């Protein structure tokens, strides 16, 4: 089996599972497959929205069932919960609508909404819309990025040798700079 047939056979399943947890990376890869005409745009959006919806609903249920005790046992989550609570109290519908775009707060936001006892049916309705919007935007942007990368690569291909030399030179400079910074840091620690 080649890569394209594997992606056709398992791509939607991988996107569904990936979007239950976070999803941008797997969804952008799915968008690349759409750009290559391997996956279908609307089916990918639907699968991603459903995976995101199930993930958000699960986090909401954890928050609603285990409440504040679940958060209090985890210091990092507790800090994020305090941040999320401010948004939830002021703008509950907007928070739910845009929580899929809040990287770093995406798991705690639905939990926080559940802890704050936001009505379940209202959460389901707003979250369905939010997951669809999120999937549509990420897939659309991913397709555009794929298109731009293909154009850039096609334009660079005639100059691939110069491109590789440039990348190697920049990488070497970065490694030398990082090594220098590491040596400076070690020397500063030894002096104190």
Phi and psi in degrees as a GROMACS rama.xvg file:
@    title "Ramachandran Plot"
@    xaxis  label "Phi"
@    yaxis  label "Psi"
@TYPE xy
-94.7105  172.991  UNK-2
-58.4631  -43.7528  UNK-3
-63.1014  -43.0008  UNK-4
-71.3751  -32.8594  UNK-5
-63.1854  -42.7491  UNK-6
-66.0098  -39.6549  UNK-7
-63.6678  -38.4262  UNK-8
-78.2055  -40.9222  UNK-9
-116.209  -0.320032  UNK-10
-60.9902  -45.4864  UNK-11
-67.3423  -36.8142  UNK-12
-65.0008  -44.131  UNK-13
-62.2936  -42.2555  UNK-14
-64.5909  -43.6516  UNK-15
-59.1025  -49.7673  UNK-16
-64.5653  -43.9366  UNK-17
-63.0705  -37.3507  UNK-18
-78.5316  -15.9486  UNK-19
-62.159  -36.4123  UNK-20
-94.5182  -56.9659  UNK-21
-140.383  -81.1424  UNK-22
114.168  -20.9082  UNK-23
-59.2381  -46.1021  UNK-24
-61.5929  -51.4726  UNK-25
-65.9733  -32.023  UNK-26
-72.8418  -37.1647  UNK-27
-66.8815  -38.1174  UNK-28
-63.8611  -38.7523  UNK-29
-63.1756  -38.3885  UNK-30
-63.5337  -36.6644  UNK-31
-61.0989  -41.8475  UNK-32
-64.7317  -34.5778  UNK-33
-65.6452  -43.509  UNK-34
-62.5297  -29.4719  UNK-35
-89.4521  5.49541  UNK-36
63.5044  34.9741  UNK-37
-98.3217  -40.2822  UNK-38
-114.331  160.971  UNK-39
-92.9051  133.805  UNK-40
-55.5691  -56.5708  UNK-41
-68.6772  -34.8016  UNK-42
-67.6581  -39.2654  UNK-43
-63.019  -43.4045  UNK-44
-61.4268  -44.5887  UNK-45
-63.5393  -46.4566  UNK-46
-63.044  -43.9658  UNK-47
-65.4159  -41.6834  UNK-48
-62.4215  -41.4604  UNK-49
-68.0571  -40.1967  UNK-50
-63  -45.4021  UNK-51
-62.649  -39.2501  UNK-52
-63.7309  -46.2183  UNK-53
-62.7781  -41.5598  UNK-54
-61.7314  -47.1623  UNK-55
-63.5469  -41.2145  UNK-56
-63.7329  -38.5257  UNK-57
-62.8482  -45.9705  UNK-58
-64.6636  -38.9249  UNK-59
-59.5301  -45.8089  UNK-60
-64.3493  -38.8359  UNK-61
-59.7017  -46.2286  UNK-62
-63.5003  -43.5173  UNK-63
-68.2359  -37.0409  UNK-64
-81.7074  -47.5091  UNK-65
-95.7916  -15.0546  UNK-66
57.7429  -151.629  UNK-67
-62.3171  -30.4102  UNK-68
-59.6523  -36.739  UNK-69
-63.5921  -41.3715  UNK-70
-73.126  -41.8491  UNK-71
-61.5609  -25.7523  UNK-72
-80.2169  -6.99945  UNK-73
-127.475  101.712  UNK-74
-56.7428  -40.2567  UNK-75
-66.4768  -41.1352  UNK-76
-66.1949  -36.3459  UNK-77
-61.5031  -43.5804  UNK-78
-62.8616  -44.6769  UNK-79
-66.671  -34.2551  UNK-80
-61.5788  -42.5827  UNK-81
-61.6099  -41.9156  UNK-82
-64.1309  -45.9378  UNK-83
-64.636  -36.6945  UNK-84
-60.9523  -33.6818  UNK-85
-60.5055  -47.5998  UNK-86
-66.7375  -41.9002  UNK-87
-63.4729  -42.5378  UNK-88
-65.6908  -40.4957  UNK-89
-80.781  -44.1797  UNK-90
-135.336  70.373  UNK-91
-61.4539  -43.5516  UNK-92
-71.2906  -41.3071  UNK-93
-65.6681  -36.8952  UNK-94
-60.5533  -46.4622  UNK-95
-66.618  -41.0747  UNK-96
-63.7174  -36.3802  UNK-97
-109.185  7.56661  UNK-98
-65.6538  -27.7365  UNK-99
-66.7256  -20.5364  UNK-100
-93.0599  -2.10758  UNK-101
-92.7751  80.7637  UNK-102
-60.7226  136.335  UNK-103
91.7686  -19.4357  UNK-104
-121.009  3.93372  UNK-105
-64.9669  -34.0163  UNK-106
-82.6104  -34.3333  UNK-107
-77.3075  -29.1246  UNK-108
-61.8983  -51.4201  UNK-109
-64.4397  -34.2992  UNK-110
-61.5094  -44.6942  UNK-111
-63.917  -38.9286  UNK-112
-62.4191  -40.7571  UNK-113
-65.7961  -42.4107  UNK-114
-62.1348  -36.9941  UNK-115
-81.8047  4.40936  UNK-116
58.7788  40.7246  UNK-117
-64.1659  139.197  UNK-118
-55.3475  129.112  UNK-119
-57.8723  -47.7966  UNK-120
-65.9085  -37.3007  UNK-121
-65.4071  -40.0976  UNK-122
-62.2147  -43.8521  UNK-123
-60.0247  -46.4474  UNK-124
-63.8771  -49.3498  UNK-125
-68.4255  -37.9126  UNK-126
-67.5458  -35.4326  UNK-127
-58.8764  -47.4723  UNK-128
-62.7032  -44.3865  UNK-129
-61.0148  -43.5359  UNK-130
-66.8234  -38.8776  UNK-131
-64.4011  -46.0833  UNK-132
-60.4096  -44.4806  UNK-133
-59.9702  -49.3143  UNK-134
-62.7755  -43.0224  UNK-135
-60.9152  -46.7296  UNK-136
-65.5117  -47.6677  UNK-137
-65.1165  -42.8447  UNK-138
-65.4715  -43.5849  UNK-139
-61.7181  -45.9445  UNK-140
-65.9529  -40.3001  UNK-141
-61.3767  -39.6865  UNK-142
-64.1212  -43.1127  UNK-143
-65.0835  -42.3015  UNK-144
-61.6078  -43.3767  UNK-145
-58.6642  -43.3085  UNK-146
-62.0689  -46.4501  UNK-147
-63.2357  -42.7524  UNK-148
-63.1682  -38.5459  UNK-149
-63.7085  -41.8084  UNK-150
-65.6062  -43.3636  UNK-151
-61.7128  -47.3984  UNK-152
-62.7345  -41.3369  UNK-153
-62.2423  -37.4075  UNK-154
-74.1084  -28.8655  UNK-155
-84.3606  -20.8753  UNK-156
-54.2906  -42.4178  UNK-157
-64.2964  -20.3627  UNK-158
-110.877  27.5284  UNK-159
-59.561  -34.6445  UNK-160
-65.8305  -46.0176  UNK-161
-64.6817  -36.1302  UNK-162
-62.8099  -47.0792  UNK-163
-62.9701  -39.3038  UNK-164
-64.7034  -42.3111  UNK-165
-63.965  -45.855  UNK-166
-61.6303  -42.9984  UNK-167
-63.397  -39.9481  UNK-168
-66.1723  -44.7896  UNK-169
-64.5087  -42.4482  UNK-170
-62.1034  -41.0344  UNK-171
-63.2686  -44.0284  UNK-172
-61.1911  -41.3491  UNK-173
-64.6048  -42.4764  UNK-174
-64.314  -43.3268  UNK-175
-62.7168  -43.6137  UNK-176
-63.1488  -44.2213  UNK-177
-63.7847  -40.3406  UNK-178
-63.849  -41.9748  UNK-179
-61.4243  -44.7897  UNK-180
-64.0736  -38.3967  UNK-181
-65.0036  -43.3969  UNK-182
-62.9221  -42.9363  UNK-183
-61.2999  -41.4255  UNK-184
-65.3572  -43.3618  UNK-185
-63.8269  -43.2524  UNK-186
-63.2237  -41.1075  UNK-187
-65.1103  -36.7156  UNK-188
-70.0521  -34.582  UNK-189
-70.9803  -29.3127  UNK-190
-74.2458  -25.4271  UNK-191
